[in-house]
Amino acid sequence: MTTNVKATIPANVPATMPRPQPLPGRDSAFFWDGAARGELMGQRCAACKLFRHPPRPMCPNCQSVEREEVRLSGRGTIHAFIHPVHPMIPMFDYPLTCVLVDLEEGIRIFSNLYECEKEDVRIGMPVEVFFVPTAGDKQVPVFRPARDAKAGSKGARS
């Protein structure tokens, strides 16, 4: 016999620890330096102009190792989302919404969604980037509903 148990968490549980700071690597340092300045940065192949994320040393399209570091618009739409329930991670506020965002430039990025009730999250919802602090006086990019589209977005539900 199977029992359906819907996992729930209390509303508005604040983080009890600081959000961990990013640990930049050789290929991602420019991304985190941009975040520290409040800029969302992307990597583009200097040869074929393909954007790629996460940053890596070689273009998967043409195998060039020449790259460009480009400031991105920070605008996109939600491709997918989830509301994790268990276990609660003490560095995050709950309810927590994790999103895959399709950026205007054609790359997809994993992040969190803020300033949106979990019942209002929709696939296709327009979003914009902003930055939240972490331990070590760093910042990470997160998203919120696009301010110019908050009132009218009607994307599909997940």
N, C-alpha and C positions, 0 to 999 in steps of 0.2 A: 504494500500500500504506500502510495506517495502522498506526502503532505505538502501543500503549497504554503510556504511561509515567506511573506514579503519582508525583507530586511528594511528596517527604518532606522534613521538616526534622528536625534533631537534637532529641532530647528535652531539655526544660528549658534553653532558651537565654535568659539574662537580658537585660533591656534594657541598652543601653550609653549611653543618654542619658536625661535626665528626661522624663517625659511632658509634652507641651506644656500650658501653662495655657489655660483658657478665655478667649475674647475676647467678653465680653458686649456685646450691642447694646441699643438702647433697649427693645425688647420682651422680651428675655431676661435682663436684669440681675437681676430678682427671683429667677429660677431659679438663677443662679450665686451670688447672695448667700445663698440657702438652702443650697446645696451647701457653701459655706464654713462654715456653722453645723452641717453634718451633717444637713440636712433636705432631703427631696425635695419640691420645690414644683411645683404645676401651676397652669395658668390656666383659669378657668371664666368663662363669660359671665354677667354680673350680671343680664341680662334673662331668658334662657331656660335658664340653668344648665348648658349643654353644656360639658364639658371639651374642651380642644383642646391639641394638641402637634404641632409646635413652637409656642411662643408667637407670637402675631401680633396686630396692632392691631384687627382686626375679626372678629366671630363669623361663621363660614361658614354658620351656620344661620339667624340672624335679622338679621345685618348690624349688630348693636349694637356700639358701640365702648366700652361700659362693661364692665369686667372685674373679676374677683376673683382674688386670689392665695391659693391654698389649699395647706396642707400635705397631702401625699399619704401613703397608708399605706406605700408602698414595697414592697408585696407584689403579686405577679402570677404569670403563667405564661409559659413560653417559647412564642412563636408560630412562630419560625423561628430557625435558627442556621447558621453557617458557620465553618469553620476555615481562614482564609486561609493560603496557603503562600508565595507569591512575589509581589512582593519582600518580604523581611522588613523591617519598619519598626523602626529602632533604639530607638524610645521605648517599645516594648512587649515584655513577656516572651512567650516562645513555649514550648509551643504556645499560640496565641491563639484564643479563642472569641468571636465577635461574635454578639450575640443581638438579636432583636426581642422585647420583653417587653410582653405585654398586662397592664396594671395593673388592679387591682380597680376603679378609678374609671372604666375604660372607654377610656383612651387607650393608645396604643402608643408605646414609647420604644426607641431604638437604644442599645445599650451593649455592655459586655464581661461575660463570665461568668468568675468566679474560683472557686477552691476546688472544682473539679470536673474529673475526668479527662475528656478529650475523648470517650472511648468511652462515658461514662456520661450524656452530654447527651441529653435527650429533648424532643421537642415536647410541650407540656403540663406540663412539669416545674415545680412550684412554686418560685419564687425570691423572694429578699428583697434589698433594696438595702443597700449600705454604701458607703463613700467611700474613694478612694485619692488620695494626694497628687500634685500636679503641680509643674512649675516655677512660680516666683513665689509659693510658699507658698499655693497654692489647692488645691481638691479637686474631683473629679468623681465622679458617682454610677456605680457598677458593681453587678453582681448576683452572688449566690452561691445555691446550693440552699438553700431554706428550711430552717432548722434543725429545725423540728418535722415536716418531711416528708422529710428526707434518706433515712431508712431505707426508706420505703415507696413512693416515686414510681416509676411504671411507664408513663410517657407513651410516645407513638409515637416511633420512631427516624426521623431524617432521612436 
